[in-house]
């Protein structure tokens, strides 16, 4: 690990993030083996070697929040300053109960650290991810968000908050609108391996192109099947978890992530109002044929608004109730008029 981090840094890596937690000391370190065998002498401490390399490199360590079980672990090492504007309460954020952290000798020498939890999984599919999580009444950034903060040379994360939820997060030159829980919806680039992969062994043996490293965001993960670092997404049922972090970084850098704003309810109310009150008043004066045409036009308008919000504003709201109200309103008036025409005909 130490040699690979050194090689990456020497090759000009912009920033290095570990999607791995070093929760235990290296049990095969020479100094520990010597102690077990009662051997005297000055033996190498592998954790110390790795720690010294971390001190000299732009490395961000990962850690894991336990969202269900409490423990007495110390707070994460976090170099980011977080300022809250507006509502000061933290009840809107995902709340962690415990922490699985790196050993002290490593976490104290790392450039910074960030969590790699994927807390919002709907129908067993990952489609959004939190940028901040609350732990012991403090906020901490995710691994990807902390890498972005450091890369942007921002000292402070500004949280624009309200009683309804989070509005946006802000770095020095970057504003990131989120949902009420400081989460963004992921805009995946495709199936697994949509990003550049380089074998750990190739870095270790210097068998790689330095241009693939120079100035880049580097994420280091494990591929061990037993660790089950695979998640289901819309594009791939077994995507490596590290690509979630890569997707977050890529989405924010390109400003094309999706989100559901706290005022999404207002959008929904407006469209429901349009599809019921306004449309029903229009349908009242129309024949069944023109009612059907008005329905198609209304459907086209609603779908266009949905398309515009998604692809121009990257806003996602729940359209199921809106479409349902549109169909029900039109259906009631259509069949009512059909019934009236039949009565007149008789």
C-alpha positions, 0 to 999 in steps of 0.5 A, spaced: 500 500 500 505 504 501 509 503 495 503 504 491 501 510 494 508 513 493 508 511 486 501 514 484 504 520 488 510 520 484 506 520 477 502 526 479 496 523 482 491 529 483 488 526 489 487 519 492 481 516 495 481 509 499 474 506 498 477 501 504 477 502 511 484 500 515 480 498 521 486 493 524 493 493 525 497 489 520 497 483 523 503 480 519 508 486 520 515 484 522 514 488 529 508 484 531 511 478 529 517 479 533 513 480 539 509 474 538 516 470 537 519 474 543 525 476 538 529 482 540 531 488 535 528 493 531 523 491 527 519 494 521 512 497 523 508 496 517 503 501 519 508 506 521 511 505 514 504 506 511 502 512 515 509 516 514 507 515 506 500 518 507 503 524 511 507 526 504 501 524 499 494 527 497 491 521 500 484 521 503 482 515 507 475 512 507 471 510 513 464 507 514 458 509 518 454 504 522 447 507 521 443 502 526 448 500 531 452 505 536 459 504 539 464 508 542 468 510 537 472 517 536 469 522 531 472 521 524 478 526 522 475 531 518 479 537 515 473 540 512 470 546 516 462 546 515 458 552 516 450 552 516 446 558 513 439 558 515 436 553 519 441 551 524 438 544 526 441 537 523 434 533 524 434 533 516 440 529 515 441 522 515 443 520 522 449 515 523 449 511 530 456 508 530 463 508 526 468 503 523 474 507 523 481 507 521 486 505 526 489 512 529 496 511 526 493 512 519 487 516 520 492 522 524 496 522 518 492 522 512 490 528 508 483 528 510 477 522 510 470 521 508 465 516 509 463 511 503 456 509 506 451 508 500 445 510 505 439 511 500 437 504 497 430 503 494 428 497 491 435 494 493 437 499 487 442 505 489 440 511 485 442 516 490 447 518 495 448 523 501 454 528 501 453 529 508 451 525 514 450 527 521 454 523 527 454 525 534 451 532 532 456 534 527 456 533 519 461 529 516 462 529 508 463 523 504 469 520 501 467 523 494 465 530 496 471 531 501 476 529 495 472 534 491 472 539 496 480 538 497 481 538 489 477 545 489 481 548 494 475 550 498 476 550 506 469 550 508 463 547 506 457 551 506 450 548 508 444 552 505 439 549 510 431 550 512 426 547 516 423 543 510 430 540 509 437 542 505 437 546 499 444 546 497 451 545 499 456 550 496 464 550 495 468 556 494 466 556 486 461 550 486 453 550 488 450 543 489 443 543 489 441 537 493 434 534 496 432 535 503 437 530 506 443 533 502 443 527 497 444 527 489 441 522 484 446 519 480 447 520 473 450 513 471 455 513 465 453 506 463 454 499 466 460 497 470 467 499 468 465 506 465 471 509 468 478 507 467 481 501 471 488 500 472 490 494 476 493 495 483 499 490 481 500 494 475 501 500 479 505 496 484 510 493 478 510 500 474 507 497 468 502 503 467 502 509 463 503 515 467 498 520 463 493 515 466 495 518 473 497 525 472 492 530 475 487 525 476 482 523 481 484 516 483 480 511 487 483 505 490 478 499 492 478 491 493 476 486 488 475 481 493 469 477 492 468 475 499 468 483 501 461 483 497 463 490 494 458 490 489 451 494 488 445 494 484 444 500 479 439 501 474 444 499 469 448 493 472 445 489 478 453 488 480 456 494 479 463 495 483 461 500 489 467 504 487 464 506 481 458 510 485 464 514 488 467 515 481 460 517 479 459 522 484 465 526 482 464 525 475 457 528 476 458 534 480 464 536 476 460 536 470 454 539 473 449 534 471 447 530 477 439 529 478 436 532 485 429 533 488 428 540 491 425 541 497 420 545 493 418 539 489 411 539 492 410 546 489 411 543 482 407 537 483 401 542 486 401 546 480 401 540 475 395 537 479 392 544 479 393 544 471 391 537 470 384 537 474 381 544 475 384 548 469 383 542 465 376 540 468 373 547 466 376 546 459 373 539 458 366 542 460 365 546 454 368 541 449 365 535 446 367 528 447 372 528 441 375 535 443 375 533 450 380 527 447 384 532 443 385 536 449 387 530 454 392 529 449 395 536 449 395 536 456 399 530 456 404 532 452 404 539 456 405 535 462 410 530 459 414 536 456 415 539 463 417 533 466 422 532 460 424 540 461 425 539 468 429 533 468 434 534 462 435 542 463 434 543 470 436 536 472 430 536 477 426 529 478 419 529 481 414 524 482 409 524 476 405 518 478 400 522 481 400 528 476 398 523 470 393 519 474 389 525 476 390 527 468 387 521 466 382 520 472 379 528 470 379 526 463 376 520 463 370 522 468 368 528 463 369 524 457 364 518 459 360 523 462 359 527 456 358 520 452 353 518 457 349 525 456 350 524 448 347 517 449 341 520 453 339 526 448 340 521 442 335 516 446 
